[in-house]
Amino acid sequence: MSKTKLQAYWKENLRYLLILLLIWFAVSYGAGILFADALNSVRLGGFKLGFWFAQQGSIYVFVILIFVYVWLMNKLDEKYDVHEK
């Protein structure tokens, strides 16, 4: 792989990481702490939604983001022809 292609690959990889980590931060910090009072007016499974995000929701979102990252990286690997054969 050429140096410019390698740099483009890593730049796109880091962009994906940054976006996914920002989503996780927004869900865990925003929904679990900043907007907890507003979310507490809604109930999910008998618990207030703000409490649920602080205790469970951010973990579920993180696991989903792992699968999204794997899918994105597989597509990126195919784009730059570094995928497993």
C-alpha positions as CSV (number, residue, x, y, z in Angstrom):
1,M,0.0,0.0,0.0
2,S,1.4,3.4,-0.9
3,K,2.1,6.0,1.8
4,T,-0.7,8.3,0.6
5,K,-3.2,5.5,0.5
6,L,-2.1,4.4,4.0
7,Q,-2.5,7.9,5.4
8,A,-6.0,8.2,3.8
9,Y,-6.9,4.8,5.4
10,W,-5.8,5.9,8.9
11,K,-7.4,9.3,8.5
12,E,-10.7,7.8,7.7
13,N,-10.3,5.2,10.5
14,L,-9.7,8.0,13.0
15,R,-12.6,9.9,11.8
16,Y,-14.9,6.9,12.4
17,L,-13.4,6.5,15.9
18,L,-14.0,10.1,16.7
19,I,-17.6,10.1,15.5
20,L,-18.5,6.9,17.4
21,L,-16.8,8.0,20.6
22,L,-18.6,11.4,20.4
23,I,-21.9,9.5,20.1
24,W,-21.0,7.4,23.1
25,F,-20.0,10.4,25.1
26,A,-23.2,12.2,24.2
27,V,-25.3,9.2,25.2
28,S,-23.5,8.4,28.4
29,Y,-22.8,12.0,29.6
30,G,-25.7,13.8,28.0
31,A,-28.5,11.4,28.5
32,G,-27.2,10.0,31.8
33,I,-26.2,13.2,33.5
34,L,-27.1,16.5,31.7
35,F,-30.6,15.6,30.4
36,A,-31.5,13.1,33.1
37,D,-34.1,15.3,34.7
38,A,-35.8,15.9,31.4
39,L,-35.7,12.2,30.6
40,N,-37.0,11.2,34.0
41,S,-40.5,12.1,32.9
42,V,-40.5,9.0,30.7
43,R,-40.4,5.5,32.1
44,L,-38.8,2.4,30.6
45,G,-39.5,-0.9,32.2
46,G,-40.7,0.8,35.4
47,F,-37.6,2.9,35.7
48,K,-37.1,6.6,34.9
49,L,-35.4,7.0,31.5
50,G,-32.6,9.2,32.9
51,F,-31.7,6.6,35.5
52,W,-31.9,3.8,32.9
53,F,-29.5,5.6,30.6
54,A,-27.1,6.3,33.4
55,Q,-27.2,2.6,34.5
56,Q,-27.8,0.6,31.4
57,G,-28.4,2.6,28.3
58,S,-24.9,3.9,27.7
59,I,-23.6,0.3,28.0
60,Y,-26.1,-0.9,25.3
61,V,-25.2,2.0,23.1
62,F,-21.5,1.2,23.5
63,V,-22.0,-2.5,22.5
64,I,-24.0,-1.4,19.5
65,L,-21.3,1.1,18.5
66,I,-18.7,-1.8,18.6
67,F,-20.8,-3.7,16.0
68,V,-21.1,-0.5,13.9
69,Y,-17.3,0.0,14.1
70,V,-16.7,-3.5,12.9
71,W,-19.1,-3.1,10.0
72,L,-17.5,0.3,9.1
73,M,-14.0,-1.1,9.3
74,N,-14.9,-4.1,7.1
75,K,-16.2,-1.7,4.4
76,L,-13.1,0.5,4.8
77,D,-10.8,-2.5,4.5
78,E,-12.6,-3.5,1.2
79,K,-12.4,0.1,0.0
80,Y,-8.6,0.2,0.4
81,D,-8.1,-3.5,-0.5
82,V,-6.7,-4.6,2.8
83,H,-9.5,-7.0,3.7
84,E,-9.1,-10.6,4.6
85,K,-9.6,-13.0,1.7
